[in-house]
Each structure stands twice: as C-alpha cells, then as structure tokens.
Amino acid sequence: MLAFLLPLAKKVVADAVSKIPDDAELGEKLIDICLLVLEKAVKLTKTTADDKLLEAVKAALVTREGE
C-alpha cells in the first residue's frame, strides 16, 4: 500500500509546490520545512552518507545567511 501512496504523495506535493508564488519570505519558510523533512529522512536511514549530506546542507545554509 505504501509503495502505491508514495508516488501519489510525491505528485501531489510537486503540483502544490509548483503553484506557490515566488516570494523571498515564503522561500525562507520553504527552506525551513525542507530542512525538517531532510532531518527526519536522515534519522530513518542507517547510512553515514545521509548524515554527511545533512551536515553539508546545514553548513551551506549558515554560509548563505552570513552573506
């Protein structure tokens, strides 16, 4: 059942995201949401590559905020 629902959920999310207006403040909120989702996904995996990817994303965000 989950194998069927995940592609459907992906399409729904992709369609919804494509309709979001371009707005800098909203973009910042979307980054926060994506980071929360990525953190949850990394907790569910058992690979160190995912942990490294998450840390790289966080470091890039800190660097971007410092610009």
N, CA, C and O atoms as a Tripos MOL2 file, in Angstrom:
@<TRIPOS>MOLECULE
protein
  268   267    67     0     0
PROTEIN
NO_CHARGES

@<TRIPOS>ATOM
      1 N           0.8150   -1.1880    0.0000 N.3       1 MET1
      2 CA          0.0000    0.0000    0.0000 C.3       1 MET1
      3 C           0.8670    1.2640    0.0000 C.2       1 MET1
      4 O           0.5900    2.2140   -0.7320 O.2       1 MET1
      5 N           1.9200    1.2660    0.8280 N.am      2 LEU2
      6 CA          2.8020    2.4220    0.9070 C.3       2 LEU2
      7 C           3.5060    2.6680   -0.4240 C.2       2 LEU2
      8 O           3.7030    3.8180   -0.8180 O.2       2 LEU2
      9 N           3.8810    1.6060   -1.1100 N.am      3 ALA3
     10 CA          4.5460    1.7350   -2.4070 C.3       3 ALA3
     11 C           3.6390    2.4410   -3.4150 C.2       3 ALA3
     12 O           4.1280    3.1250   -4.3140 O.2       3 ALA3
     13 N           2.3490    2.2840   -3.2740 N.am      4 PHE4
     14 CA          1.3910    2.9510   -4.1580 C.3       4 PHE4
     15 C           1.2030    4.4140   -3.7450 C.2       4 PHE4
     16 O           1.1070    5.2920   -4.6020 O.2       4 PHE4
     17 N           1.1520    4.6720   -2.4480 N.am      5 LEU5
     18 CA          0.8450    6.0100   -1.9520 C.3       5 LEU5
     19 C           2.0060    6.9950   -2.0770 C.2       5 LEU5
     20 O           1.7790    8.1850   -2.2980 O.2       5 LEU5
     21 N           3.2280    6.5260   -1.9420 N.am      6 LEU6
     22 CA          4.3630    7.4550   -2.0030 C.3       6 LEU6
     23 C           4.4870    8.1760   -3.3390 C.2       6 LEU6
     24 O           4.6660    9.3940   -3.3400 O.2       6 LEU6
     25 N           4.4010    7.4870   -4.4800 N.am      7 PRO7
     26 CA          4.4540    8.2300   -5.7480 C.3       7 PRO7
     27 C           3.2840    9.2090   -5.8980 C.2       7 PRO7
     28 O           3.4460   10.2920   -6.4600 O.2       7 PRO7
     29 N           2.1280    8.8310   -5.4030 N.am      8 LEU8
     30 CA          0.9720    9.7230   -5.4560 C.3       8 LEU8
     31 C           1.2130   10.9550   -4.5820 C.2       8 LEU8
     32 O           0.9230   12.0780   -4.9960 O.2       8 LEU8
     33 N           1.7390   10.7480   -3.3870 N.am      9 ALA9
     34 CA          2.0430   11.8630   -2.4940 C.3       9 ALA9
     35 C           3.1030   12.7680   -3.1150 C.2       9 ALA9
     36 O           3.0160   13.9910   -3.0010 O.2       9 ALA9
     37 N           4.0910   12.1840   -3.7630 N.am     10 LYS10
     38 CA          5.1400   12.9690   -4.4160 C.3      10 LYS10
     39 C           4.5470   13.8690   -5.4830 C.2      10 LYS10
     40 O           4.9180   15.0380   -5.5920 O.2      10 LYS10
     41 N           3.6300   13.3320   -6.2700 N.am     11 LYS11
     42 CA          2.9980   14.1230   -7.3280 C.3      11 LYS11
     43 C           2.1630   15.2490   -6.7370 C.2      11 LYS11
     44 O           2.2070   16.3760   -7.2310 O.2      11 LYS11
     45 N           1.4070   14.9610   -5.6920 N.am     12 VAL12
     46 CA          0.5810   15.9860   -5.0560 C.3      12 VAL12
     47 C           1.4570   17.1150   -4.5180 C.2      12 VAL12
     48 O           1.1470   18.2900   -4.7160 O.2      12 VAL12
     49 N           2.5420   16.7650   -3.8450 N.am     13 VAL13
     50 CA          3.4480   17.7770   -3.2960 C.3      13 VAL13
     51 C           4.0930   18.5770   -4.4280 C.2      13 VAL13
     52 O           4.1640   19.8040   -4.3510 O.2      13 VAL13
     53 N           4.5590   17.9050   -5.4660 N.am     14 ALA14
     54 CA          5.1950   18.6010   -6.5940 C.3      14 ALA14
     55 C           4.2190   19.5620   -7.2600 C.2      14 ALA14
     56 O           4.5900   20.6850   -7.6010 O.2      14 ALA14
     57 N           2.9870   19.1360   -7.4460 N.am     15 ASP15
     58 CA          1.9780   20.0140   -8.0460 C.3      15 ASP15
     59 C           1.6900   21.2190   -7.1530 C.2      15 ASP15
     60 O           1.5550   22.3400   -7.6440 O.2      15 ASP15
     61 N           1.5960   20.9910   -5.8540 N.am     16 ALA16
     62 CA          1.3380   22.0840   -4.9150 C.3      16 ALA16
     63 C           2.4980   23.0690   -4.8930 C.2      16 ALA16
     64 O           2.2810   24.2810   -4.8950 O.2      16 ALA16
     65 N           3.7210   22.5630   -4.8720 N.am     17 VAL17
     66 CA          4.8940   23.4290   -4.8350 C.3      17 VAL17
     67 C           4.9940   24.2690   -6.1070 C.2      17 VAL17
     68 O           5.4000   25.4300   -6.0540 O.2      17 VAL17
     69 N           4.6300   23.6940   -7.2340 N.am     18 SER18
     70 CA          4.7110   24.4520   -8.4910 C.3      18 SER18
     71 C           3.7400   25.6260   -8.5150 C.2      18 SER18
     72 O           3.9330   26.5640   -9.2880 O.2      18 SER18
     73 N           2.7100   25.5930   -7.6910 N.am     19 LYS19
     74 CA          1.7090   26.6690   -7.6450 C.3      19 LYS19
     75 C           2.0310   27.7390   -6.6010 C.2      19 LYS19
     76 O           1.3240   28.7430   -6.5080 O.2      19 LYS19
     77 N           3.0760   27.5360   -5.8260 N.am     20 ILE20
     78 CA          3.4580   28.5160   -4.8070 C.3      20 ILE20
     79 C           4.0680   29.7260   -5.5010 C.2      20 ILE20
     80 O           4.9400   29.5790   -6.3570 O.2      20 ILE20
     81 N           3.6120   30.9250   -5.1350 N.am     21 PRO21
     82 CA          4.1610   32.1280   -5.7780 C.3      21 PRO21
     83 C           5.6200   32.3560   -5.3710 C.2      21 PRO21
     84 O           6.0540   31.9210   -4.3040 O.2      21 PRO21
     85 N           6.3570   33.0360   -6.2280 N.am     22 ASP22
     86 CA          7.7470   33.3730   -5.9280 C.3      22 ASP22
     87 C           7.7620   34.5390   -4.9460 C.2      22 ASP22
     88 O           7.3500   35.6530   -5.2710 O.2      22 ASP22
     89 N           8.2430   34.2590   -3.7440 N.am     23 ASP23
     90 CA          8.2870   35.2550   -2.6910 C.3      23 ASP23
     91 C           9.4580   34.9060   -1.7880 C.2      23 ASP23
     92 O           9.5710   33.7690   -1.3300 O.2      23 ASP23
     93 N          10.3310   35.8730   -1.5270 N.am     24 ALA24
     94 CA         11.5480   35.6050   -0.7560 C.3      24 ALA24
     95 C          11.2430   35.1260    0.6550 C.2      24 ALA24
     96 O          11.8750   34.1890    1.1410 O.2      24 ALA24
     97 N          10.2860   35.7570    1.3140 N.am     25 GLU25
     98 CA          9.9570   35.3590    2.6870 C.3      25 GLU25
     99 C           9.3880   33.9490    2.7190 C.2      25 GLU25
    100 O           9.7250   33.1490    3.5920 O.2      25 GLU25
    101 N           8.5310   33.6570    1.7680 N.am     26 LEU26
    102 CA          7.9700   32.3130    1.6660 C.3      26 LEU26
    103 C           9.0650   31.3030    1.3430 C.2      26 LEU26
    104 O           9.0400   30.1740    1.8320 O.2      26 LEU26
    105 N          10.0220   31.7120    0.5220 N.am     27 GLY27
    106 CA         11.1470   30.8440    0.1960 C.3      27 GLY27
    107 C          11.9260   30.4300    1.4250 C.2      27 GLY27
    108 O          12.3510   29.2810    1.5450 O.2      27 GLY27
    109 N          12.1120   31.3700    2.3390 N.am     28 GLU28
    110 CA         12.8140   31.0590    3.5840 C.3      28 GLU28
    111 C          12.0420   30.0230    4.4060 C.2      28 GLU28
    112 O          12.6420   29.1120    4.9780 O.2      28 GLU28
    113 N          10.7430   30.1590    4.4640 N.am     29 LYS29
    114 CA          9.9090   29.1940    5.2000 C.3      29 LYS29
    115 C           9.9750   27.8260    4.5360 C.2      29 LYS29
    116 O          10.0120   26.8050    5.2240 O.2      29 LYS29
    117 N           9.9890   27.7930    3.2100 N.am     30 LEU30
    118 CA         10.0930   26.5170    2.4940 C.3      30 LEU30
    119 C          11.4280   25.8350    2.7750 C.2      30 LEU30
    120 O          11.4880   24.6100    2.8890 O.2      30 LEU30
    121 N          12.4860   26.6130    2.8870 N.am     31 ILE31
    122 CA         13.7970   26.0530    3.2250 C.3      31 ILE31
    123 C          13.7340   25.4170    4.6080 C.2      31 ILE31
    124 O          14.2560   24.3210    4.8130 O.2      31 ILE31
    125 N          13.0950   26.1030    5.5610 N.am     32 ASP32
    126 CA         12.9550   25.5460    6.9080 C.3      32 ASP32
    127 C          12.2000   24.2170    6.8880 C.2      32 ASP32
    128 O          12.5940   23.2600    7.5540 O.2      32 ASP32
    129 N          11.1190   24.1700    6.1230 N.am     33 ILE33
    130 CA         10.3150   22.9460    6.0250 C.3      33 ILE33
    131 C          11.1240   21.8210    5.3890 C.2      33 ILE33
    132 O          11.0990   20.6840    5.8590 O.2      33 ILE33
    133 N          11.8380   22.1470    4.3220 N.am     34 CYS34
    134 CA         12.6560   21.1310    3.6430 C.3      34 CYS34
    135 C          13.7330   20.5860    4.5780 C.2      34 CYS34
    136 O          14.0300   19.3920    4.5600 O.2      34 CYS34
    137 N          14.3080   21.4530    5.3850 N.am     35 LEU35
    138 CA         15.3260   21.0230    6.3350 C.3      35 LEU35
    139 C          14.7320   20.0740    7.3730 C.2      35 LEU35
    140 O          15.3640   19.0830    7.7370 O.2      35 LEU35
    141 N          13.5330   20.3660    7.8470 N.am     36 LEU36
    142 CA         12.8680   19.4690    8.7930 C.3      36 LEU36
    143 C          12.6060   18.0970    8.1660 C.2      36 LEU36
    144 O          12.8080   17.0650    8.8050 O.2      36 LEU36
    145 N          12.1550   18.1000    6.9140 N.am     37 VAL37
    146 CA         11.8850   16.8340    6.2180 C.3      37 VAL37
    147 C          13.1890   16.0640    6.0150 C.2      37 VAL37
    148 O          13.2330   14.8510    6.2200 O.2      37 VAL37
    149 N          14.2380   16.7590    5.6160 N.am     38 LEU38
    150 CA         15.5350   16.1040    5.4090 C.3      38 LEU38
    151 C          16.0650   15.5180    6.7150 C.2      38 LEU38
    152 O          16.5900   14.4040    6.7240 O.2      38 LEU38
    153 N          15.9330   16.2520    7.8110 N.am     39 GLU39
    154 CA         16.3890   15.7360    9.1050 C.3      39 GLU39
    155 C          15.6320   14.4620    9.4810 C.2      39 GLU39
    156 O          16.2310   13.5080    9.9770 O.2      39 GLU39
    157 N          14.3330   14.4440    9.2500 N.am     40 LYS40
    158 CA         13.5260   13.2610    9.5580 C.3      40 LYS40
    159 C          13.9630   12.0880    8.6700 C.2      40 LYS40
    160 O          14.1110   10.9640    9.1500 O.2      40 LYS40
    161 N          14.1660   12.3490    7.3950 N.am     41 ALA41
    162 CA         14.5770   11.2870    6.4690 C.3      41 ALA41
    163 C          15.9270   10.7020    6.8680 C.2      41 ALA41
    164 O          16.1230    9.4880    6.8080 O.2      41 ALA41
    165 N          16.8540   11.5620    7.2750 N.am     42 VAL42
    166 CA         18.1870   11.0990    7.6680 C.3      42 VAL42
    167 C          18.1040   10.2230    8.9190 C.2      42 VAL42
    168 O          18.8420    9.2450    9.0420 O.2      42 VAL42
    169 N          17.2130   10.5700    9.8410 N.am     43 LYS43
    170 CA         17.0440    9.7550   11.0510 C.3      43 LYS43
    171 C          16.5480    8.3500   10.7190 C.2      43 LYS43
    172 O          16.8060    7.4070   11.4660 O.2      43 LYS43
    173 N          15.8420    8.2100    9.6080 N.am     44 LEU44
    174 CA         15.2670    6.9210    9.2380 C.3      44 LEU44
    175 C          16.2330    6.0330    8.4600 C.2      44 LEU44
    176 O          15.9430    4.8600    8.2240 O.2      44 LEU44
    177 N          17.3710    6.5790    8.0610 N.am     45 THR45
    178 CA         18.3380    5.7850    7.3020 C.3      45 THR45
    179 C          19.4720    5.3460    8.2100 C.2      45 THR45
    180 O          19.6340    5.8490    9.3220 O.2      45 THR45
    181 N          20.2390    4.4160    7.7220 N.am     46 LYS46
    182 CA         21.3630    3.9020    8.5030 C.3      46 LYS46
    183 C          22.7040    4.1610    7.8120 C.2      46 LYS46
    184 O          23.6910    3.4810    8.0910 O.2      46 LYS46
    185 N          22.7360    5.1370    6.9200 N.am     47 THR47
    186 CA         23.9750    5.4100    6.2000 C.3      47 THR47
    187 C          24.6200    6.6880    6.7080 C.2      47 THR47
    188 O          23.9320    7.6300    7.1000 O.2      47 THR47
    189 N          25.9280    6.7140    6.6970 N.am     48 THR48
    190 CA         26.6420    7.9150    7.1140 C.3      48 THR48
    191 C          26.6490    8.9580    5.9940 C.2      48 THR48
    192 O          26.8240   10.1460    6.2630 O.2      48 THR48
    193 N          26.4640    8.5370    4.7610 N.am     49 ALA49
    194 CA         26.4190    9.4810    3.6420 C.3      49 ALA49
    195 C          25.2700   10.4630    3.8290 C.2      49 ALA49
    196 O          25.4140   11.6510    3.5430 O.2      49 ALA49
    197 N          24.1400    9.9770    4.3050 N.am     50 ASP50
    198 CA         22.9960   10.8560    4.5460 C.3      50 ASP50
    199 C          23.3060   11.8560    5.6510 C.2      50 ASP50
    200 O          22.9340   13.0260    5.5570 O.2      50 ASP50
    201 N          23.9790   11.4010    6.6860 N.am     51 ASP51
    202 CA         24.3630   12.3000    7.7740 C.3      51 ASP51
    203 C          25.2870   13.3980    7.2520 C.2      51 ASP51
    204 O          25.1380   14.5660    7.6100 O.2      51 ASP51
    205 N          26.2300   13.0200    6.4130 N.am     52 LYS52
    206 CA         27.1700   13.9880    5.8450 C.3      52 LYS52
    207 C          26.4480   14.9730    4.9350 C.2      52 LYS52
    208 O          26.7580   16.1650    4.9370 O.2      52 LYS52
    209 N          25.4920   14.4850    4.1610 N.am     53 LEU53
    210 CA         24.7160   15.3550    3.2830 C.3      53 LEU53
    211 C          23.9430   16.3880    4.1050 C.2      53 LEU53
    212 O          23.9330   17.5720    3.7690 O.2      53 LEU53
    213 N          23.3040   15.9430    5.1700 N.am     54 LEU54
    214 CA         22.5560   16.8580    6.0330 C.3      54 LEU54
    215 C          23.4770   17.9190    6.6170 C.2      54 LEU54
    216 O          23.1250   19.0990    6.6290 O.2      54 LEU54
    217 N          24.6360   17.5270    7.0950 N.am     55 GLU55
    218 CA         25.5760   18.4890    7.6590 C.3      55 GLU55
    219 C          26.0560   19.4810    6.5960 C.2      55 GLU55
    220 O          26.2320   20.6640    6.8860 O.2      55 GLU55
    221 N          26.2660   19.0000    5.3660 N.am     56 ALA56
    222 CA         26.6900   19.8930    4.2850 C.3      56 ALA56
    223 C          25.5980   20.9070    3.9560 C.2      56 ALA56
    224 O          25.8890   22.0770    3.7070 O.2      56 ALA56
    225 N          24.3590   20.4650    3.9540 N.am     57 VAL57
    226 CA         23.2370   21.3680    3.6840 C.3      57 VAL57
    227 C          23.1460   22.4200    4.7870 C.2      57 VAL57
    228 O          22.9920   23.6080    4.5050 O.2      57 VAL57
    229 N          23.2400   21.9850    6.0350 N.am     58 LYS58
    230 CA         23.1810   22.9350    7.1510 C.3      58 LYS58
    231 C          24.3310   23.9410    7.0750 C.2      58 LYS58
    232 O          24.1290   25.1330    7.3100 O.2      58 LYS58
    233 N          25.5250   23.4690    6.7490 N.am     59 ALA59
    234 CA         26.6830   24.3580    6.6380 C.3      59 ALA59
    235 C          26.4830   25.3630    5.4990 C.2      59 ALA59
    236 O          26.8340   26.5350    5.6300 O.2      59 ALA59
    237 N          25.9280   24.9040    4.4010 N.am     60 ALA60
    238 CA         25.6750   25.8000    3.2650 C.3      60 ALA60
    239 C          24.6520   26.8660    3.6440 C.2      60 ALA60
    240 O          24.7770   28.0210    3.2360 O.2      60 ALA60
    241 N          23.6520   26.4900    4.4140 N.am     61 LEU61
    242 CA         22.6420   27.4640    4.8460 C.3      61 LEU61
    243 C          23.2420   28.5020    5.7790 C.2      61 LEU61
    244 O          22.9080   29.6840    5.6900 O.2      61 LEU61
    245 N          24.1210   28.0730    6.6700 N.am     62 VAL62
    246 CA         24.7820   29.0110    7.5760 C.3      62 VAL62
    247 C          25.6500   29.9790    6.7700 C.2      62 VAL62
    248 O          25.6560   31.1800    7.0360 O.2      62 VAL62
    249 N          26.3760   29.4580    5.7950 N.am     63 THR63
    250 CA         27.2220   30.2780    4.9460 C.3      63 THR63
    251 C          26.3870   31.2860    4.1600 C.2      63 THR63
    252 O          26.7680   32.4490    4.0190 O.2      63 THR63
    253 N          25.2510   30.8280    3.6550 N.am     64 ARG64
    254 CA         24.3510   31.6960    2.8670 C.3      64 ARG64
    255 C          23.8030   32.8150    3.7430 C.2      64 ARG64
    256 O          23.6890   33.9550    3.2920 O.2      64 ARG64
    257 N          23.4660   32.5030    4.9850 N.am     65 GLU65
    258 CA         22.9120   33.5070    5.8980 C.3      65 GLU65
    259 C          23.9610   34.5610    6.2450 C.2      65 GLU65
    260 O          23.6220   35.7050    6.5470 O.2      65 GLU65
    261 N          25.2320   34.1710    6.2010 N.am     66 GLY66
    262 CA         26.2940   35.1020    6.5360 C.3      66 GLY66
    263 C          26.6490   36.0680    5.4060 C.2      66 GLY66
    264 O          27.4190   37.0050    5.6110 O.2      66 GLY66
    265 N          26.1030   35.8480    4.2380 N.am     67 GLU67
    266 CA         26.4270   36.7030    3.0800 C.3      67 GLU67
    267 C          25.7860   38.0500    3.1890 C.2      67 GLU67
    268 O          25.9550   38.8880    2.3030 O.2      67 GLU67
@<TRIPOS>BOND
     1     1     2 1
     2     2     3 1
     3     3     4 2
     4     3     5 am
     5     5     6 1
     6     6     7 1
     7     7     8 2
     8     7     9 am
     9     9    10 1
    10    10    11 1
    11    11    12 2
    12    11    13 am
    13    13    14 1
    14    14    15 1
    15    15    16 2
    16    15    17 am
    17    17    18 1
    18    18    19 1
    19    19    20 2
    20    19    21 am
    21    21    22 1
    22    22    23 1
    23    23    24 2
    24    23    25 am
    25    25    26 1
    26    26    27 1
    27    27    28 2
    28    27    29 am
    29    29    30 1
    30    30    31 1
    31    31    32 2
    32    31    33 am
    33    33    34 1
    34    34    35 1
    35    35    36 2
    36    35    37 am
    37    37    38 1
    38    38    39 1
    39    39    40 2
    40    39    41 am
    41    41    42 1
    42    42    43 1
    43    43    44 2
    44    43    45 am
    45    45    46 1
    46    46    47 1
    47    47    48 2
    48    47    49 am
    49    49    50 1
    50    50    51 1
    51    51    52 2
    52    51    53 am
    53    53    54 1
    54    54    55 1
    55    55    56 2
    56    55    57 am
    57    57    58 1
    58    58    59 1
    59    59    60 2
    60    59    61 am
    61    61    62 1
    62    62    63 1
    63    63    64 2
    64    63    65 am
    65    65    66 1
    66    66    67 1
    67    67    68 2
    68    67    69 am
    69    69    70 1
    70    70    71 1
    71    71    72 2
    72    71    73 am
    73    73    74 1
    74    74    75 1
    75    75    76 2
    76    75    77 am
    77    77    78 1
    78    78    79 1
    79    79    80 2
    80    79    81 am
    81    81    82 1
    82    82    83 1
    83    83    84 2
    84    83    85 am
    85    85    86 1
    86    86    87 1
    87    87    88 2
    88    87    89 am
    89    89    90 1
    90    90    91 1
    91    91    92 2
    92    91    93 am
    93    93    94 1
    94    94    95 1
    95    95    96 2
    96    95    97 am
    97    97    98 1
    98    98    99 1
    99    99   100 2
   100    99   101 am
   101   101   102 1
   102   102   103 1
   103   103   104 2
   104   103   105 am
   105   105   106 1
   106   106   107 1
   107   107   108 2
   108   107   109 am
   109   109   110 1
   110   110   111 1
   111   111   112 2
   112   111   113 am
   113   113   114 1
   114   114   115 1
   115   115   116 2
   116   115   117 am
   117   117   118 1
   118   118   119 1
   119   119   120 2
   120   119   121 am
   121   121   122 1
   122   122   123 1
   123   123   124 2
   124   123   125 am
   125   125   126 1
   126   126   127 1
   127   127   128 2
   128   127   129 am
   129   129   130 1
   130   130   131 1
   131   131   132 2
   132   131   133 am
   133   133   134 1
   134   134   135 1
   135   135   136 2
   136   135   137 am
   137   137   138 1
   138   138   139 1
   139   139   140 2
   140   139   141 am
   141   141   142 1
   142   142   143 1
   143   143   144 2
   144   143   145 am
   145   145   146 1
   146   146   147 1
   147   147   148 2
   148   147   149 am
   149   149   150 1
   150   150   151 1
   151   151   152 2
   152   151   153 am
   153   153   154 1
   154   154   155 1
   155   155   156 2
   156   155   157 am
   157   157   158 1
   158   158   159 1
   159   159   160 2
   160   159   161 am
   161   161   162 1
   162   162   163 1
   163   163   164 2
   164   163   165 am
   165   165   166 1
   166   166   167 1
   167   167   168 2
   168   167   169 am
   169   169   170 1
   170   170   171 1
   171   171   172 2
   172   171   173 am
   173   173   174 1
   174   174   175 1
   175   175   176 2
   176   175   177 am
   177   177   178 1
   178   178   179 1
   179   179   180 2
   180   179   181 am
   181   181   182 1
   182   182   183 1
   183   183   184 2
   184   183   185 am
   185   185   186 1
   186   186   187 1
   187   187   188 2
   188   187   189 am
   189   189   190 1
   190   190   191 1
   191   191   192 2
   192   191   193 am
   193   193   194 1
   194   194   195 1
   195   195   196 2
   196   195   197 am
   197   197   198 1
   198   198   199 1
   199   199   200 2
   200   199   201 am
   201   201   202 1
   202   202   203 1
   203   203   204 2
   204   203   205 am
   205   205   206 1
   206   206   207 1
   207   207   208 2
   208   207   209 am
   209   209   210 1
   210   210   211 1
   211   211   212 2
   212   211   213 am
   213   213   214 1
   214   214   215 1
   215   215   216 2
   216   215   217 am
   217   217   218 1
   218   218   219 1
   219   219   220 2
   220   219   221 am
   221   221   222 1
   222   222   223 1
   223   223   224 2
   224   223   225 am
   225   225   226 1
   226   226   227 1
   227   227   228 2
   228   227   229 am
   229   229   230 1
   230   230   231 1
   231   231   232 2
   232   231   233 am
   233   233   234 1
   234   234   235 1
   235   235   236 2
   236   235   237 am
   237   237   238 1
   238   238   239 1
   239   239   240 2
   240   239   241 am
   241   241   242 1
   242   242   243 1
   243   243   244 2
   244   243   245 am
   245   245   246 1
   246   246   247 1
   247   247   248 2
   248   247   249 am
   249   249   250 1
   250   250   251 1
   251   251   252 2
   252   251   253 am
   253   253   254 1
   254   254   255 1
   255   255   256 2
   256   255   257 am
   257   257   258 1
   258   258   259 1
   259   259   260 2
   260   259   261 am
   261   261   262 1
   262   262   263 1
   263   263   264 2
   264   263   265 am
   265   265   266 1
   266   266   267 1
   267   267   268 2
@<TRIPOS>SUBSTRUCTURE
     1 MET1         2 RESIDUE 1 A MET
     2 LEU2         6 RESIDUE 1 A LEU
     3 ALA3        10 RESIDUE 1 A ALA
     4 PHE4        14 RESIDUE 1 A PHE
     5 LEU5        18 RESIDUE 1 A LEU
     6 LEU6        22 RESIDUE 1 A LEU
     7 PRO7        26 RESIDUE 1 A PRO
     8 LEU8        30 RESIDUE 1 A LEU
     9 ALA9        34 RESIDUE 1 A ALA
    10 LYS10       38 RESIDUE 1 A LYS
    11 LYS11       42 RESIDUE 1 A LYS
    12 VAL12       46 RESIDUE 1 A VAL
    13 VAL13       50 RESIDUE 1 A VAL
    14 ALA14       54 RESIDUE 1 A ALA
    15 ASP15       58 RESIDUE 1 A ASP
    16 ALA16       62 RESIDUE 1 A ALA
    17 VAL17       66 RESIDUE 1 A VAL
    18 SER18       70 RESIDUE 1 A SER
    19 LYS19       74 RESIDUE 1 A LYS
    20 ILE20       78 RESIDUE 1 A ILE
    21 PRO21       82 RESIDUE 1 A PRO
    22 ASP22       86 RESIDUE 1 A ASP
    23 ASP23       90 RESIDUE 1 A ASP
    24 ALA24       94 RESIDUE 1 A ALA
    25 GLU25       98 RESIDUE 1 A GLU
    26 LEU26      102 RESIDUE 1 A LEU
    27 GLY27      106 RESIDUE 1 A GLY
    28 GLU28      110 RESIDUE 1 A GLU
    29 LYS29      114 RESIDUE 1 A LYS
    30 LEU30      118 RESIDUE 1 A LEU
    31 ILE31      122 RESIDUE 1 A ILE
    32 ASP32      126 RESIDUE 1 A ASP
    33 ILE33      130 RESIDUE 1 A ILE
    34 CYS34      134 RESIDUE 1 A CYS
    35 LEU35      138 RESIDUE 1 A LEU
    36 LEU36      142 RESIDUE 1 A LEU
    37 VAL37      146 RESIDUE 1 A VAL
    38 LEU38      150 RESIDUE 1 A LEU
    39 GLU39      154 RESIDUE 1 A GLU
    40 LYS40      158 RESIDUE 1 A LYS
    41 ALA41      162 RESIDUE 1 A ALA
    42 VAL42      166 RESIDUE 1 A VAL
    43 LYS43      170 RESIDUE 1 A LYS
    44 LEU44      174 RESIDUE 1 A LEU
    45 THR45      178 RESIDUE 1 A THR
    46 LYS46      182 RESIDUE 1 A LYS
    47 THR47      186 RESIDUE 1 A THR
    48 THR48      190 RESIDUE 1 A THR
    49 ALA49      194 RESIDUE 1 A ALA
    50 ASP50      198 RESIDUE 1 A ASP
    51 ASP51      202 RESIDUE 1 A ASP
    52 LYS52      206 RESIDUE 1 A LYS
    53 LEU53      210 RESIDUE 1 A LEU
    54 LEU54      214 RESIDUE 1 A LEU
    55 GLU55      218 RESIDUE 1 A GLU
    56 ALA56      222 RESIDUE 1 A ALA
    57 VAL57      226 RESIDUE 1 A VAL
    58 LYS58      230 RESIDUE 1 A LYS
    59 ALA59      234 RESIDUE 1 A ALA
    60 ALA60      238 RESIDUE 1 A ALA
    61 LEU61      242 RESIDUE 1 A LEU
    62 VAL62      246 RESIDUE 1 A VAL
    63 THR63      250 RESIDUE 1 A THR
    64 ARG64      254 RESIDUE 1 A ARG
    65 GLU65      258 RESIDUE 1 A GLU
    66 GLY66      262 RESIDUE 1 A GLY
    67 GLU67      266 RESIDUE 1 A GLU
